[in-house]
Amino acid sequence: MAEAVERLQQRVEELERELAQERRRRALGGGDGGGGRARIEKMSPEVVDSNPYSRLMALKRMGIVSDYEKIRTFAVAIVGVGGVGSVTAEMLTRCGIGKLLLFDYDKVELANMNRLFFQPHQAGLSKVQAAEHTLRNINPDVLFEVHNYNITTVENFQHFMDRISNGGLEEGKSVDLVLSCVDNFEARMTINTVPVFSHISTKACNELGQIWMESGVSENAVSGHIQLIIPGESACFACAPPLVVAANIDEKTLKREGVCAASLPTTMGVVAGILVQNVLKFLLNFGTVSFYLGYNAMQDFFPTMSMKPNPQCDDRNCRKQQEEYKKKVAALPRQEVVQEEEEIIHEDNEWGIELVSEVSEEELKNSSGLVPDLPEGITVAYTIPKKQEDSVPELTVEDSGESLEDLMAKMKNM
Amino acid sequence: MAEAVERLQQRVEELERELAQERRRRALGGGDGGGGRARIEKMSPEVVDSNPYSRLMALKRMGIVSDYEKIRTFAVAIVGVGGVGSVTAEMLTRCGIGKLLLFDYDKVELANMNRLFFQPHQAGLSKVQAAEHTLRNINPDVLFEVHNYNITTVENFQHFMDRISNGGLEEGKSVDLVLSCVDNFEARMTINTVPVFSHISTKACNELGQIWMESGVSENAVSGHIQLIIPGESACFACAPPLVVAANIDEKTLKREGVCAASLPTTMGVVAGILVQNVLKFLLNFGTVSFYLGYNAMQDFFPTMSMKPNPQCDDRNCRKQQEEYKKKVAALPRQEVVQEEEEIIHEDNEWGIELVSEVSEEELKNSSGLVPDLPEGITVAYTIPKKQEDSVPELTVEDSGESLEDLMAKMKNM
């Protein structure tokens, strides 16, 4: 009888342990490896319901990507695991990226539930911990390294720089890409570090010559952008203020207690989508990689442009990278140089920044006040020819003696 | 002693029950209401970490939406809970929509894991059941009604029509919007019902005069579109073939066993994002609602246009709705009629379909072969003036006696 009691007591303890474990697993986001799937050694193109990579490997058959498996050789760092960063991490995880490094110091709150990814039962957990658990469960083939700290303190910044330089797929190798997904509002409202965060990313990436992409969503929730920064080749974050900022919102208002900015799962989903699409195009070498792509949700307007670096950039590492890039270009065979120079066009401005845009002036005007809110001193130079009324008014007619205005007036009377 | 044994045995049974329940909850996707949050009676703008609606209510303060709470008065039906439909449902759930009706007959498979939303531990569950559980957990304030059936059978179609007509927020009221999120590939590969599905939606919505939005992603995973259809006012799905179809992919190839189309979480996330953004703009009355918005991921190109209905549409209910719309417009006060007529412009074509586009011909040409792949017989009429060489070549000059060609030739010589 005593034996029976002992056996039952052991069973109760065992069950209590299992139950506690189950509850912990559920709280963390749906389960651990046991609730997910087994690891897969090699991506297969086989078309069976049990293959999580069949629809990605099909990109090869469709002629979009020549070597999809290469995705497993890349490591990507994401700074900020909020509305954009968490969805960015999930997309890359589902695509089968080799390694993800996540940096954030925030906790999940119910107030985050209007955006994708986190769930109410995760409230109170650190964002990186909750994200790692969910992501590992979605795809156990991805390697995860998470850091629950603020990268802007001196000590953490050193550690962050070290992980960017050495946290690649093989230890000692640098990561392939850094993505800045700082939630403008949250960072700003909690410790007002957005500019610091972005500045820190810029500083780190310029110092290391690290290629990175920046993303942002406006405080009114209806516009956003992504930007690719190749130190020395394209404008860095310090070359010019961010192209999308709070649209005419007084900073003081934002900082008043009890006031918060708006956010939408739609805008953040679109920004994460175009960001990761740009990452895939960049890493897997397909399509056109955008240097800048904006999203104006009010008018469904998506401006694209590329921005040359500012030779007078405040960041000395950016200037250094520009010098090195110039040397690299100068050393290129002639044909490649010509191709390079085609991109450099039109007037300079006081900032020395040149923009190449695929957007018409009319389109820009229609969406002015929202995006792109060009920083002072920056003008747009067009790649598509302007309408003739606008572009050649100063020219005089040499062969017929008639002015262009006369010809235009005649045409208007037709 | 016997009492102790009995008590322990009861405890073991109790724990086993709880454990089984926990495991079931976890398998279903993260927990039930207990793991989530309590229901909220009234949306509050209060800025506290525990308020899941604070960032949405902030849209009012930002001047974007005048009455955000109105979202709780709408019911939206989603047909197809795949790569686009599931994310669409999640976004609307997080936005606090009043009621969601989900229709799908498919099961979750590991092969779906390259897109957002479903998780590996849900493999084998029906999509609507798994989705309902996850969504209810994310936001218990939303009412859910799910139907695990194929809407294309006669009996199910009748039931589907009945739910569209009577499944609104109050029983007996129709839903406010139907969203077609059929995953082109999956439907096509499993029972080849895409055209049927879309046709059925068209039939149902034309018959009921129901406003709906269509979405689609191409088989090569790098383009997609959304389309708003107001029966009688804009082109229905039967007025013209879908604008985005498999880009030059042989149907026979797709149907061969062991071959599947590609898909990406990025493209599907962007399409779901622009779809739900359009839904929010439509229901909450802000920004410009797009009749057609395309996404070409290879070139980051987003064409928009609106399409008039085809007076010779095969669907007699569409023609009937067109007649009724004409009567409605004719009965409007004069000013409103003028505004209506401004939209009807330029040349007719053999199909009688007119397109109004904000896209330049150059942009369209640059992206041809991908999107929009205009169906035969449809041409594009521009709202932005064409370059004059193209648009008025047949006109003769009346006041100066010179031909336009002469004037153009002179201008070219400048």
Interface residues (C-beta under 8 A of the other chain):
Chain A: M1 A2 A4 V5 L8 Q9 R11 V12 L15 E16 E18 L19 E22 R23 R25 R26 A27 G29 G30 G31 G35 G36 R37 E46 V47 V48 D49 S50 N51 P52 Y53 S54 R55 L56 A58 L59 R61 M62 G63 I64 V87 E90 M91 R94 C95 G96 E109 L110 A111 M113 N114 R115 L116 Q119 P120 H121 A123 T134 N137 I138 N139 E219 N220 A221 V222 I249 G258 V259 C260 A261 A262 S263 L264 P265 T266 T267 G269 V270 A272 G273 I274 V276 Q277 N278 L280 K281 F286 G287 T288 S290 L293 A297 M298 Q299 D300 F301 F302 T304 E358 S360 E362 E363 I384 K387 Q388 V392 L395 V397 E398 D399 S400 E402 L404 L407 K410 M411 N413 M414
Chain B: M1 A2 A4 V5 L8 Q9 R11 V12 L15 E16 E18 L19 E22 R23 R25 R26 A27 G29 G30 G31 G35 G36 R37 E46 V47 V48 D49 S50 N51 P52 Y53 S54 R55 L56 A58 L59 R61 M62 G63 I64 V87 E90 M91 R94 C95 G96 E109 L110 A111 M113 N114 R115 L116 Q119 P120 H121 A123 T134 N137 I138 N139 E219 N220 A221 V222 I249 E257 G258 V259 C260 A261 A262 S263 L264 P265 T266 T267 G269 V270 A272 G273 I274 V276 Q277 N278 L280 K281 F286 G287 T288 S290 L293 A297 M298 Q299 D300 F301 F302 T304 E358 S360 E362 E363 I384 P385 K387 Q388 V392 L395 T396 V397 E398 D399 S400 E402 L404 L407 K410 M411 N413 M414
